[in-house]
């Protein structure tokens, strides 16, 4: 498996809402570990046993969450989840900003 890469600190998930599978996997990881560090193997095993995903699917989900900025890499095999409140606040800010632009472009 190739290492996951993203620019640290970038929050890329705001482009669109996550797929249901990805969001629920993120939420489950966050619910289990909160903002504590966890090993990649533990996360793969947790997703594999809980959601019956194959190891490859679980790895792809974790890779996607990392690339979107929902998981932060501590070192090569250790990650931690971005706080759920931070994620939802960022979505809310993005939504309000988008709605503000839509409202200004037509009569309210």
Order of alpha helices (4+ residues) and beta strands (2+ residues): alpha-beta-alpha-alpha-beta-beta-alpha
